[in-house]
């Protein structure tokens, strides 16, 4: 994927690839590599790629997005039926159409039965961000719809078949042709009123291109999660009814409702730099009741936009506050509009003026840290499709202990409420200061900090660090993705309090920040007993191997019996059955009377893989709750896997570990 090219609508890519002859389709992947390697120059709304000394390829992108197949023009002799146009579309980032009713549909798609609006760009943790405040759900499927329409069933089937082909081939085999088929299915799903499934399908294509292009931001776990969700949605939508169908269908644009006047206090700000080509900043604010609201500036862009967005004025009312300033000040908003996820609208009727902010240790922000850690974890692990964006934020009081080296680099180790927590960098891109700030904090073990982090589900307490109280000034805080700490910001060994020295805090002693306004609070709860390391990784590894290498990598014999036996010894009998079924379906290839291999049963393999993937995701959440000492009954609002997804039982028993 060439980030210098303009974004291309999914339907355009699908249309151009579908028009190629079988001979040209075989050469498409090589053509994509050649086009992506050529330099591109922008002249207004036109991006030109010099294929050679005499041939140019032009992409006309008004507004930065190519919305029509005719907007990609080539000067070669074979145009418009040449390979270059399809290769350019396949090499460019995938765009979200502004309105599928106006986007060109591929020749094989049916007319739209509904007209969902555009899917908004993602926020830091995958939710949507409004592009215009006060917007209502445009053309969304009617709320009274209790059963899927024929068009939605057809779209779900197309999504399932396209995603199954990607899983069958793996990242190495899922070239431009399979990606175009998945984009076509995503476009059909969007037209049918399934924006959630369409958005996840586009995320799969983006991750595939990052994997095949060697993008350092690519994560196999992200691709696995996106592919699992596409297949799960396609599996459940045809038989869903009522509220379940509404949740699976999703909404193209979240509605905004009037919320009167708001008094907001800045909490922190974080940069946004997604693999789907969006960048910017999001500022988190809180009202007097402690309810969080977000003000965002996210648009197509790269690292330079993520680092520069913090110094742009927030787009709400007439205020001139930047995101960096708002995270430390406040806002008085009249005529406010707020989405169900807590996003503030910026419509014409919204008025906002600057107001004073408060420190983290003062009300109303202090109440964010007064919630017990176990309750915060239970809230974060709820599997609620209509959850607010702040669901996975953690507000912790910690004492830094040291560092530990992992495969992805060093991470901080801290004591929090009797637990040992690993704090990692929220983003590894070198343009963002997350990693550098983490190294500086690691150089002063023993200090107590008030931190904001994002939960990372796992079998031991782990979170991504977003903001911390200033090490030497309790009245300030540091946004680790936007601000850079210096040596002068750290306490020296001579000025550090004796009780903050490493090892001074005895096990079980109270670990509160030096600016804690509640020194007489009750001692921390007793830490939960250590959870035995359940070998869930044995099943998870096979699930991710299938995504990376395709079905064939699981067909090789050897080692499976020992892995199944180990899972069963730890009480994970369902995991053992799922692993057995996964290997059996991958290797199931019959032969005809002449000894020739028969086509593989892709449907059975996909069902086995989906059952294993859903089971693993559910069990990871249960183990995470146990590691943090959260109430499994409360965190157990996780949606249990559909027993029909796999032939083996798919709903794990958390007590089995």
Phi, psi and omega in degrees: 000131180259111183290345180279348178276153177289160178290146182239134178299140181303323182293330179293314179299315180297321181293317182291320180291322180295334182279351181284151174284159178305324180294318181287330178297325178294336181261003187294317182299319177295321178295324178297318179297322180290316180293319181295333181277345182281144178290145179240139177236141184255133175230091184070237179268007183247132175247125183249137176239123179275105179288323173203193184293337186241352187239127177242147174246126185245137175240113179270113188231078175296127184079007178087008182226133174274116185250354181226146178296327180291347180282351175255114185238142180235145181263011181280170185289335183272355181297146006270007182265025184274172180281335190296322183294315178293324179294320179295318179295324181284338180271345184274158175297150180277134180256158172264124181295144180291326177200114184297342179288338179257351180280145180289130180269143175300160187297332186268357182274152179275161178300150183293136175268334173224172183229075181294151179282185184289148173275131186281158179295154186283152171270182186305330183242033166091359177276177183267155179237133183289141174266336176215127186283158179077011183280145174260165178295111187272119175065018181292160179298145184299144183293337182279002181288120184255343179226151179294144178284163175303323179296323179290322176296318178296317180295320178296320177296318179296319177297317180298315182294318181292318178291325177296323177295322177295316179295321179299320184273331185079174183296326181291328182262350181275079181278198186296328182292311178295325177296320179295323177295322178291324176294322176298316178296323178295319179295318178297319179295322179294318178296328181277359179089034177237067185294328181294313179295321180296319179295322179290327177295320176297323177297324177297315180296317179299317179293323177298316179294323177295321179294315182286337179267001179071029180293126180294342179279354182290137176230124180298326180297323179293317178296318179298316181295318180294318179293321177299317182291323178298312181293323179293317178297315180296329179286323188268332186300315184301332183253003183279155178217158172058223182300326179298318179296321179298319178292321179289326180291320181078183179229143182288324180211125184289136180286153178248136181243146178298142181227019175066222181260141181231140171249114187246147178237129181294136180252301177194170178228151179218148177281157176240126177213096187260160178287348181271006175095016178251148180208161179155212181214153177229130177250132181259132178232163180228144176269177183300340178272356182091002179285132185271144176227152181240145172237120189236156173221085184237129182207168176303133181171181183241202183300326181295328178286326179295321180281333182268342184294335182295336182259010173269151178292141179292144184266071177207121181064209181254014183290149177256012179294139171273168178298321180295320180287321182296328180294348179241355180243211181212176180221143168247113188246134173241147184067031185292146171238135186226137175276169179295338178272358178094013180275134179277135176276162180230045181289177184294333181272001182272132176239138181215139176228157181291144176222172181284151176256180179227162177284163178298330183275001181250160176287145007267002185287332183298332182291342176295325180272350181279347178288129179304147183300320181298323178291322177297320179293317179300319178296320183290331185270000177294135180266074183246118182292337180259025184290154176286161183291338181273010186300322185263012177278139178241135178245107192235148167255119188230163169235121181292136182250317182173210180227162174220140182269131176238177181298326182271003181123185181279148175225157180284147173244129183223156174263133182214113175055041179082003180250154172261115187246139174262127181249120185248169176287137182287336180208140184261002182295133184295340179287342180258143187275013183307306187294319180295319179295325179295321179296319180294318178296328179292341182279353180233068178295151178103341182283151179256135185224153168258125190231158170240128183221167177245128185299136172245105183301137180186178182277002174217156184301126185205140180206154178266126187280130182247318182207152180221156170292149183297134185300332184243350181232099184298340182277358181237167173224165183238123173275106191294341178270349183238327182259148177249123175284150174237170179300329180292341180277352184261146177289140177279166182296330182280332181268349181290139179293148182302323183284357178262359179290150179304134178087351181288332180277116182285153178303132180088352179286163184286128181250088180240151180294157184292345179256017184297122180283359181237068184291342183261016181294163182293153181295160183293159179293162177291128181298148181292154178295148181299138179272130179300138184292096179287133185281052178296337183297337179296319177282320180299322180297319179292325178296314180287328177298322178296321179293321183284312186252355181088180184297329187295333182290337178270355181276346181287137181283165173111128171086345187289324181296319180295322179293318179296319180296321180293320177299318182291327178297331179267014177082010180259065182294321178297320178298321177296319178294320178296319179294320177297315180295322181297315178293321182295317180290330179290327183264001184280096176226110179276173179231150179275188183295339180262007178085007180276144181293134175275158177301143181287153177277087184297322182299317180293320179295318180296320178297319179294317180295318181295320177299317179293320182292317180292319178299315182297317180297318180294316182292325176301320179294319179296318178293325178296315178299319179293323181294324179275354183076024180281161180285113181296334178292324179281312178290346181286011172289003173304140179285120180293146180301149178291121182296343180274354181294324182228157177288337177271157177302135187248351181263107184283156174263112182303331181288352181292343180274000000 
